[in-house]
Amino acid sequence: MPSHATGTFEVKLLPQPLSNTEAGPLMGRLSISKIFSGDLQATSQGEMLSAGTAVKGSAGYVAMECVTGTLQGRSGSFVLQHSGTMNRGAPQLTVSVVPDSGTGELAGITGTLSIQIADGKHSYAMDYEISPQD
């Protein structure tokens, strides 16, 4: 039976050096640190790679973040995988739980997370299931 979780989060992004020093100014690497509130009481740490383009409003990013805390009363951790693009201002974002990344009471978790940003505030909605582990 699918479950739904909602809440808000604060995010801190810090620029990091690229391993490819000749990548140019349109490439970027950032560390991610988040604090989740609401149905997900957790923190996360991760890494993001981004690429801009010469066309205004077009860019892309990928990221991985490990989320540790409590999801609607179940404690453990899981990894989120991000893939986002902006095509001349039109956003597309997929954030999915990495298969078999759940630990503790979150072992067996699958699902997706959507992010909304309004008036500078970040919120999330997560649809997930936790299957019994063999």
VMD Tcl script that builds the backbone (N, CA, C; Angstrom):
set m [mol new atoms 402]
animate dup $m
set s [atomselect $m all]
$s set {name element resname resid chain x y z} {
  {N N MET 1 A 0.841 -1.178 0.000}
  {CA C MET 1 A 0.000 0.000 0.000}
  {C C MET 1 A 0.889 1.245 0.000}
  {N N PRO 2 A 0.767 2.101 -1.016}
  {CA C PRO 2 A 1.599 3.308 -1.078}
  {C C PRO 2 A 1.313 4.263 0.082}
  {N N SER 3 A 2.368 4.930 0.539}
  {CA C SER 3 A 2.260 5.943 1.585}
  {C C SER 3 A 2.677 7.286 1.006}
  {N N HIS 4 A 2.235 8.352 1.658}
  {CA C HIS 4 A 2.531 9.714 1.199}
  {C C HIS 4 A 3.075 10.505 2.385}
  {N N ALA 5 A 4.164 11.214 2.170}
  {CA C ALA 5 A 4.784 12.038 3.205}
  {C C ALA 5 A 5.014 13.437 2.658}
  {N N THR 6 A 4.816 14.443 3.500}
  {CA C THR 6 A 5.031 15.828 3.077}
  {C C THR 6 A 5.745 16.595 4.185}
  {N N GLY 7 A 6.323 17.715 3.803}
  {CA C GLY 7 A 6.981 18.581 4.767}
  {C C GLY 7 A 7.826 19.622 4.063}
  {N N THR 8 A 8.734 20.195 4.830}
  {CA C THR 8 A 9.618 21.234 4.309}
  {C C THR 8 A 11.070 20.820 4.546}
  {N N PHE 9 A 11.968 21.535 3.897}
  {CA C PHE 9 A 13.392 21.302 4.156}
  {C C PHE 9 A 14.182 22.570 3.916}
  {N N GLU 10 A 15.314 22.631 4.603}
  {CA C GLU 10 A 16.297 23.689 4.396}
  {C C GLU 10 A 17.480 23.056 3.700}
  {N N VAL 11 A 18.072 23.774 2.758}
  {CA C VAL 11 A 19.198 23.234 1.997}
  {C C VAL 11 A 20.359 24.208 2.006}
  {N N LYS 12 A 21.555 23.649 2.114}
  {CA C LYS 12 A 22.778 24.437 2.010}
  {C C LYS 12 A 23.635 23.799 0.924}
  {N N LEU 13 A 23.999 24.586 -0.080}
  {CA C LEU 13 A 24.859 24.142 -1.173}
  {C C LEU 13 A 26.188 24.878 -1.081}
  {N N LEU 14 A 27.281 24.128 -1.086}
  {CA C LEU 14 A 28.606 24.740 -1.021}
  {C C LEU 14 A 29.431 24.331 -2.229}
  {N N PRO 15 A 29.980 25.300 -2.978}
  {CA C PRO 15 A 30.821 24.965 -4.130}
  {C C PRO 15 A 32.024 24.120 -3.709}
  {N N GLN 16 A 32.370 23.154 -4.565}
  {CA C GLN 16 A 33.512 22.267 -4.357}
  {C C GLN 16 A 34.357 22.287 -5.625}
  {N N PRO 17 A 35.644 21.957 -5.503}
  {CA C PRO 17 A 36.471 21.925 -6.717}
  {C C PRO 17 A 36.085 20.751 -7.618}
  {N N LEU 18 A 36.148 20.978 -8.922}
  {CA C LEU 18 A 35.918 19.917 -9.893}
  {C C LEU 18 A 37.179 19.080 -10.048}
  {N N SER 19 A 37.013 17.778 -10.282}
  {CA C SER 19 A 38.189 16.942 -10.539}
  {C C SER 19 A 38.782 17.275 -11.906}
  {N N ASN 20 A 37.947 17.707 -12.858}
  {CA C ASN 20 A 38.409 18.134 -14.179}
  {C C ASN 20 A 38.601 19.648 -14.136}
  {N N THR 21 A 39.799 20.088 -13.877}
  {CA C THR 21 A 40.067 21.516 -13.717}
  {C C THR 21 A 39.919 22.299 -15.014}
  {N N GLU 22 A 39.843 21.612 -16.157}
  {CA C GLU 22 A 39.688 22.292 -17.439}
  {C C GLU 22 A 38.241 22.258 -17.934}
  {N N ALA 23 A 37.292 21.952 -17.046}
  {CA C ALA 23 A 35.891 21.810 -17.447}
  {C C ALA 23 A 35.258 23.117 -17.886}
  {N N GLY 24 A 35.778 24.235 -17.455}
  {CA C GLY 24 A 35.224 25.523 -17.864}
  {C C GLY 24 A 34.204 26.047 -16.870}
  {N N PRO 25 A 33.797 27.294 -17.046}
  {CA C PRO 25 A 32.937 27.957 -16.060}
  {C C PRO 25 A 31.489 27.461 -16.041}
  {N N LEU 26 A 31.065 26.714 -17.053}
  {CA C LEU 26 A 29.679 26.258 -17.077}
  {C C LEU 26 A 29.460 24.989 -16.250}
  {N N MET 27 A 30.541 24.332 -15.825}
  {CA C MET 27 A 30.440 23.104 -15.028}
  {C C MET 27 A 30.587 23.460 -13.550}
  {N N GLY 28 A 29.910 22.699 -12.689}
  {CA C GLY 28 A 30.009 22.959 -11.261}
  {C C GLY 28 A 29.855 21.690 -10.446}
  {N N ARG 29 A 30.377 21.731 -9.235}
  {CA C ARG 29 A 30.246 20.645 -8.262}
  {C C ARG 29 A 29.923 21.286 -6.918}
  {N N LEU 30 A 28.909 20.733 -6.222}
  {CA C LEU 30 A 28.479 21.305 -4.950}
  {C C LEU 30 A 28.249 20.197 -3.935}
  {N N SER 31 A 28.509 20.496 -2.679}
  {CA C SER 31 A 28.083 19.600 -1.613}
  {C C SER 31 A 26.674 20.022 -1.200}
  {N N ILE 32 A 25.872 19.027 -0.800}
  {CA C ILE 32 A 24.482 19.262 -0.403}
  {C C ILE 32 A 24.334 18.887 1.056}
  {N N SER 33 A 23.677 19.741 1.818}
  {CA C SER 33 A 23.340 19.453 3.211}
  {C C SER 33 A 21.906 19.915 3.430}
  {N N LYS 34 A 21.032 18.989 3.891}
  {CA C LYS 34 A 19.622 19.334 4.084}
  {C C LYS 34 A 19.159 18.944 5.476}
  {N N ILE 35 A 18.157 19.671 5.949}
  {CA C ILE 35 A 17.429 19.322 7.168}
  {C C ILE 35 A 15.961 19.248 6.783}
  {N N PHE 36 A 15.360 18.053 6.930}
  {CA C PHE 36 A 13.963 17.816 6.597}
  {C C PHE 36 A 13.085 17.910 7.838}
  {N N SER 37 A 11.906 18.494 7.686}
  {CA C SER 37 A 10.899 18.570 8.746}
  {C C SER 37 A 9.583 18.038 8.187}
  {N N GLY 38 A 8.655 17.711 9.078}
  {CA C GLY 38 A 7.368 17.179 8.648}
  {C C GLY 38 A 7.340 15.681 8.842}
  {N N ASP 39 A 6.766 14.970 7.879}
  {CA C ASP 39 A 6.684 13.515 7.966}
  {C C ASP 39 A 8.056 12.855 7.913}
  {N N LEU 40 A 9.012 13.526 7.299}
  {CA C LEU 40 A 10.401 13.069 7.246}
  {C C LEU 40 A 11.218 13.970 8.161}
  {N N GLN 41 A 11.638 13.423 9.293}
  {CA C GLN 41 A 12.502 14.143 10.237}
  {C C GLN 41 A 13.907 13.601 10.024}
  {N N ALA 42 A 14.723 14.323 9.234}
  {CA C ALA 42 A 15.995 13.744 8.808}
  {C C ALA 42 A 16.984 14.821 8.396}
  {N N THR 43 A 18.220 14.374 8.206}
  {CA C THR 43 A 19.257 15.196 7.597}
  {C C THR 43 A 19.770 14.435 6.387}
  {N N SER 44 A 20.419 15.155 5.486}
  {CA C SER 44 A 21.032 14.478 4.344}
  {C C SER 44 A 22.343 15.160 3.997}
  {N N GLN 45 A 23.205 14.365 3.392}
  {CA C GLN 45 A 24.484 14.839 2.867}
  {C C GLN 45 A 24.615 14.272 1.467}
  {N N GLY 46 A 25.126 15.081 0.530}
  {CA C GLY 46 A 25.263 14.584 -0.828}
  {C C GLY 46 A 26.179 15.428 -1.676}
  {N N GLU 47 A 26.206 15.074 -2.963}
  {CA C GLU 47 A 27.040 15.744 -3.956}
  {C C GLU 47 A 26.212 16.012 -5.203}
  {N N MET 48 A 26.440 17.157 -5.818}
  {CA C MET 48 A 25.742 17.550 -7.040}
  {C C MET 48 A 26.760 17.956 -8.097}
  {N N LEU 49 A 26.500 17.542 -9.337}
  {CA C LEU 49 A 27.251 18.011 -10.492}
  {C C LEU 49 A 26.270 18.759 -11.383}
  {N N SER 50 A 26.692 19.915 -11.893}
  {CA C SER 50 A 25.799 20.715 -12.725}
  {C C SER 50 A 26.518 21.180 -13.985}
  {N N ALA 51 A 25.705 21.480 -15.004}
  {CA C ALA 51 A 26.240 22.027 -16.249}
  {C C ALA 51 A 25.274 23.085 -16.755}
  {N N GLY 52 A 25.806 24.265 -16.989}
  {CA C GLY 52 A 25.033 25.322 -17.614}
  {C C GLY 52 A 25.304 25.328 -19.113}
  {N N THR 53 A 24.611 26.182 -19.827}
  {CA C THR 53 A 24.845 26.317 -21.263}
  {C C THR 53 A 24.881 27.801 -21.613}
  {N N ALA 54 A 25.217 28.086 -22.854}
  {CA C ALA 54 A 25.226 29.469 -23.322}
  {C C ALA 54 A 23.808 29.983 -23.548}
  {N N VAL 55 A 22.820 29.089 -23.581}
  {CA C VAL 55 A 21.423 29.477 -23.784}
  {C C VAL 55 A 20.782 29.745 -22.431}
  {N N LYS 56 A 20.255 30.941 -22.260}
  {CA C LYS 56 A 19.623 31.305 -20.993}
  {C C LYS 56 A 18.480 30.343 -20.657}
  {N N GLY 57 A 18.471 29.851 -19.412}
  {CA C GLY 57 A 17.403 28.976 -18.953}
  {C C GLY 57 A 17.604 27.506 -19.266}
  {N N SER 58 A 18.762 27.131 -19.801}
  {CA C SER 58 A 19.033 25.719 -20.078}
  {C C SER 58 A 20.217 25.251 -19.237}
  {N N ALA 59 A 20.019 24.127 -18.551}
  {CA C ALA 59 A 21.053 23.580 -17.673}
  {C C ALA 59 A 20.656 22.165 -17.273}
  {N N GLY 60 A 21.555 21.482 -16.581}
  {CA C GLY 60 A 21.248 20.156 -16.071}
  {C C GLY 60 A 22.016 19.877 -14.806}
  {N N TYR 61 A 21.497 18.939 -14.011}
  {CA C TYR 61 A 22.238 18.508 -12.827}
  {C C TYR 61 A 21.883 17.070 -12.476}
  {N N VAL 62 A 22.827 16.426 -11.814}
  {CA C VAL 62 A 22.624 15.105 -11.217}
  {C C VAL 62 A 23.138 15.200 -9.782}
  {N N ALA 63 A 22.558 14.413 -8.899}
  {CA C ALA 63 A 22.999 14.430 -7.506}
  {C C ALA 63 A 22.652 13.120 -6.829}
  {N N MET 64 A 23.404 12.798 -5.789}
  {CA C MET 64 A 23.128 11.673 -4.909}
  {C C MET 64 A 23.185 12.221 -3.490}
  {N N GLU 65 A 22.194 11.839 -2.664}
  {CA C GLU 65 A 22.218 12.268 -1.268}
  {C C GLU 65 A 21.733 11.144 -0.369}
  {N N CYS 66 A 22.424 10.979 0.747}
  {CA C CYS 66 A 22.052 9.977 1.741}
  {C C CYS 66 A 21.220 10.656 2.827}
  {N N VAL 67 A 19.993 10.166 3.000}
  {CA C VAL 67 A 19.035 10.721 3.954}
  {C C VAL 67 A 19.008 9.808 5.180}
  {N N THR 68 A 19.190 10.389 6.372}
  {CA C THR 68 A 19.201 9.608 7.610}
  {C C THR 68 A 18.257 10.239 8.614}
  {N N GLY 69 A 17.327 9.421 9.153}
  {CA C GLY 69 A 16.393 9.950 10.143}
  {C C GLY 69 A 15.185 9.060 10.296}
  {N N THR 70 A 14.016 9.699 10.428}
  {CA C THR 70 A 12.765 8.994 10.676}
  {C C THR 70 A 11.729 9.419 9.644}
  {N N LEU 71 A 11.115 8.439 8.979}
  {CA C LEU 71 A 10.054 8.675 8.004}
  {C C LEU 71 A 8.770 8.093 8.571}
  {N N GLN 72 A 7.855 8.962 8.970}
  {CA C GLN 72 A 6.578 8.566 9.567}
  {C C GLN 72 A 6.761 7.464 10.613}
  {N N GLY 73 A 7.714 7.717 11.535}
  {CA C GLY 73 A 7.924 6.820 12.668}
  {C C GLY 73 A 8.904 5.684 12.441}
  {N N ARG 74 A 9.392 5.501 11.228}
  {CA C ARG 74 A 10.353 4.435 10.936}
  {C C ARG 74 A 11.740 5.046 10.787}
  {N N SER 75 A 12.718 4.512 11.509}
  {CA C SER 75 A 14.056 5.100 11.456}
  {C C SER 75 A 14.981 4.285 10.564}
  {N N GLY 76 A 15.924 4.981 9.970}
  {CA C GLY 76 A 16.911 4.357 9.096}
  {C C GLY 76 A 17.449 5.374 8.118}
  {N N SER 77 A 17.921 4.885 6.990}
  {CA C SER 77 A 18.457 5.772 5.957}
  {C C SER 77 A 18.115 5.213 4.581}
  {N N PHE 78 A 18.268 6.071 3.567}
  {CA C PHE 78 A 18.109 5.678 2.167}
  {C C PHE 78 A 18.805 6.721 1.315}
  {N N VAL 79 A 19.044 6.385 0.055}
  {CA C VAL 79 A 19.742 7.282 -0.855}
  {C C VAL 79 A 18.766 7.778 -1.917}
  {N N LEU 80 A 18.805 9.094 -2.183}
  {CA C LEU 80 A 18.017 9.709 -3.247}
  {C C LEU 80 A 18.923 10.032 -4.428}
  {N N GLN 81 A 18.425 9.734 -5.632}
  {CA C GLN 81 A 19.130 10.042 -6.871}
  {C C GLN 81 A 18.333 11.100 -7.624}
  {N N HIS 82 A 19.000 12.221 -7.960}
  {CA C HIS 82 A 18.371 13.346 -8.669}
  {C C HIS 82 A 18.832 13.386 -10.123}
  {N N SER 83 A 17.919 13.743 -11.019}
  {CA C SER 83 A 18.260 14.042 -12.404}
  {C C SER 83 A 17.350 15.189 -12.840}
  {N N GLY 84 A 17.958 16.341 -13.096}
  {CA C GLY 84 A 17.161 17.515 -13.431}
  {C C GLY 84 A 17.670 18.239 -14.661}
  {N N THR 85 A 16.745 18.796 -15.424}
  {CA C THR 85 A 17.107 19.627 -16.566}
  {C C THR 85 A 16.214 20.864 -16.611}
  {N N MET 86 A 16.740 21.902 -17.196}
  {CA C MET 86 A 15.979 23.103 -17.536}
  {C C MET 86 A 16.153 23.267 -19.034}
  {N N ASN 87 A 15.054 23.242 -19.765}
  {CA C ASN 87 A 15.090 23.403 -21.214}
  {C C ASN 87 A 14.467 24.754 -21.541}
  {N N ARG 88 A 15.341 25.766 -21.655}
  {CA C ARG 88 A 14.898 27.144 -21.928}
  {C C ARG 88 A 13.827 27.596 -20.926}
  {N N GLY 89 A 14.086 27.258 -19.662}
  {CA C GLY 89 A 13.203 27.682 -18.586}
  {C C GLY 89 A 12.170 26.666 -18.155}
  {N N ALA 90 A 11.978 25.599 -18.930}
  {CA C ALA 90 A 11.005 24.567 -18.564}
  {C C ALA 90 A 11.705 23.481 -17.744}
  {N N PRO 91 A 11.347 23.346 -16.447}
  {CA C PRO 91 A 12.045 22.388 -15.593}
  {C C PRO 91 A 11.495 20.971 -15.711}
  {N N GLN 92 A 12.379 20.005 -15.532}
  {CA C GLN 92 A 12.014 18.598 -15.425}
  {C C GLN 92 A 12.931 17.995 -14.373}
  {N N LEU 93 A 12.343 17.371 -13.346}
  {CA C LEU 93 A 13.133 16.816 -12.251}
  {C C LEU 93 A 12.576 15.465 -11.842}
  {N N THR 94 A 13.481 14.497 -11.696}
  {CA C THR 94 A 13.141 13.183 -11.164}
  {C C THR 94 A 14.040 12.931 -9.963}
  {N N VAL 95 A 13.427 12.621 -8.818}
  {CA C VAL 95 A 14.178 12.251 -7.620}
  {C C VAL 95 A 13.616 10.910 -7.155}
  {N N SER 96 A 14.453 9.879 -7.179}
  {CA C SER 96 A 14.019 8.518 -6.866}
  {C C SER 96 A 14.864 7.913 -5.761}
  {N N VAL 97 A 14.244 7.028 -4.984}
  {CA C VAL 97 A 14.990 6.251 -3.993}
  {C C VAL 97 A 15.815 5.211 -4.741}
  {N N VAL 98 A 17.102 5.129 -4.459}
  {CA C VAL 98 A 17.971 4.125 -5.073}
  {C C VAL 98 A 17.541 2.747 -4.568}
  {N N PRO 99 A 17.294 1.801 -5.487}
  {CA C PRO 99 A 16.851 0.469 -5.063}
  {C C PRO 99 A 17.813 -0.169 -4.050}
  {N N ASP 100 A 17.238 -0.796 -3.033}
  {CA C ASP 100 A 17.981 -1.533 -2.003}
  {C C ASP 100 A 18.912 -0.650 -1.166}
  {N N SER 101 A 18.672 0.669 -1.146}
  {CA C SER 101 A 19.526 1.555 -0.350}
  {C C SER 101 A 19.000 1.756 1.068}
  {N N GLY 102 A 17.778 1.323 1.355}
  {CA C GLY 102 A 17.193 1.528 2.670}
  {C C GLY 102 A 17.861 0.682 3.748}
  {N N THR 103 A 17.994 1.264 4.944}
  {CA C THR 103 A 18.569 0.551 6.092}
  {C C THR 103 A 17.604 0.652 7.273}
  {N N GLY 104 A 17.847 -0.178 8.288}
  {CA C GLY 104 A 17.025 -0.145 9.489}
  {C C GLY 104 A 15.574 -0.429 9.157}
  {N N GLU 105 A 14.672 0.342 9.767}
  {CA C GLU 105 A 13.242 0.166 9.522}
  {C C GLU 105 A 12.812 0.669 8.146}
  {N N LEU 106 A 13.738 1.274 7.389}
  {CA C LEU 106 A 13.456 1.745 6.031}
  {C C LEU 106 A 14.007 0.788 4.974}
  {N N ALA 107 A 14.506 -0.377 5.389}
  {CA C ALA 107 A 14.955 -1.387 4.428}
  {C C ALA 107 A 13.761 -1.782 3.564}
  {N N GLY 108 A 13.983 -1.880 2.260}
  {CA C GLY 108 A 12.916 -2.230 1.326}
  {C C GLY 108 A 12.156 -1.038 0.782}
  {N N ILE 109 A 12.592 0.191 1.107}
  {CA C ILE 109 A 11.880 1.380 0.643}
  {C C ILE 109 A 12.107 1.601 -0.857}
  {N N THR 110 A 11.040 1.991 -1.541}
  {CA C THR 110 A 11.083 2.436 -2.930}
  {C C THR 110 A 10.217 3.682 -3.012}
  {N N GLY 111 A 10.444 4.503 -4.004}
  {CA C GLY 111 A 9.574 5.655 -4.158}
  {C C GLY 111 A 10.214 6.812 -4.879}
  {N N THR 112 A 9.450 7.906 -4.913}
  {CA C THR 112 A 9.896 9.132 -5.567}
  {C C THR 112 A 9.596 10.320 -4.660}
  {N N LEU 113 A 10.351 11.386 -4.869}
  {CA C LEU 113 A 10.184 12.604 -4.087}
  {C C LEU 113 A 10.058 13.769 -5.058}
  {N N SER 114 A 9.097 14.636 -4.834}
  {CA C SER 114 A 8.986 15.851 -5.638}
  {C C SER 114 A 9.323 17.043 -4.753}
  {N N ILE 115 A 9.873 18.069 -5.380}
  {CA C ILE 115 A 10.314 19.271 -4.680}
  {C C ILE 115 A 9.547 20.470 -5.228}
  {N N GLN 116 A 9.049 21.305 -4.316}
  {CA C GLN 116 A 8.402 22.552 -4.704}
  {C C GLN 116 A 9.162 23.701 -4.032}
  {N N ILE 117 A 9.323 24.789 -4.762}
  {CA C ILE 117 A 9.954 25.986 -4.208}
  {C C ILE 117 A 8.989 27.138 -4.444}
  {N N ALA 118 A 8.540 27.766 -3.346}
  {CA C ALA 118 A 7.620 28.897 -3.438}
  {C C ALA 118 A 8.035 29.943 -2.413}
  {N N ASP 119 A 8.154 31.169 -2.852}
  {CA C ASP 119 A 8.546 32.287 -1.974}
  {C C ASP 119 A 9.840 31.980 -1.225}
  {N N GLY 120 A 10.785 31.301 -1.902}
  {CA C GLY 120 A 12.076 31.000 -1.310}
  {C C GLY 120 A 12.068 29.847 -0.317}
  {N N LYS 121 A 10.918 29.195 -0.109}
  {CA C LYS 121 A 10.819 28.080 0.825}
  {C C LYS 121 A 10.700 26.773 0.050}
  {N N HIS 122 A 11.404 25.732 0.564}
  {CA C HIS 122 A 11.424 24.425 -0.077}
  {C C HIS 122 A 10.472 23.476 0.641}
  {N N SER 123 A 9.684 22.739 -0.134}
  {CA C SER 123 A 8.840 21.690 0.440}
  {C C SER 123 A 8.970 20.434 -0.415}
  {N N TYR 124 A 8.553 19.296 0.149}
  {CA C TYR 124 A 8.649 18.026 -0.559}
  {C C TYR 124 A 7.345 17.259 -0.407}
  {N N ALA 125 A 7.120 16.361 -1.331}
  {CA C ALA 125 A 6.051 15.367 -1.255}
  {C C ALA 125 A 6.699 14.055 -1.693}
  {N N MET 126 A 6.539 13.024 -0.888}
  {CA C MET 126 A 7.180 11.741 -1.172}
  {C C MET 126 A 6.128 10.647 -1.211}
  {N N ASP 127 A 6.109 9.893 -2.302}
  {CA C ASP 127 A 5.270 8.707 -2.422}
  {C C ASP 127 A 6.201 7.508 -2.317}
  {N N TYR 128 A 5.906 6.600 -1.391}
  {CA C TYR 128 A 6.826 5.491 -1.149}
  {C C TYR 128 A 6.088 4.250 -0.669}
  {N N GLU 129 A 6.804 3.133 -0.757}
  {CA C GLU 129 A 6.369 1.864 -0.194}
  {C C GLU 129 A 7.557 1.227 0.489}
  {N N ILE 130 A 7.293 0.448 1.528}
  {CA C ILE 130 A 8.347 -0.319 2.188}
  {C C ILE 130 A 7.919 -1.783 2.129}
  {N N SER 131 A 8.660 -2.551 1.337}
  {CA C SER 131 A 8.355 -3.975 1.168}
  {C C SER 131 A 9.100 -4.783 2.219}
  {N N PRO 132 A 8.488 -5.849 2.718}
  {CA C PRO 132 A 9.188 -6.727 3.659}
  {C C PRO 132 A 10.449 -7.301 3.010}
  {N N GLN 133 A 11.515 -7.400 3.780}
  {CA C GLN 133 A 12.781 -7.933 3.277}
  {C C GLN 133 A 12.874 -9.421 3.568}
  {N N ASP 134 A 13.471 -10.142 2.623}
  {CA C ASP 134 A 13.652 -11.591 2.798}
  {C C ASP 134 A 14.718 -11.889 3.830}
}
mol reanalyze $m
mol bondsrecalc $m
mol representation Tube
mol addrep $m
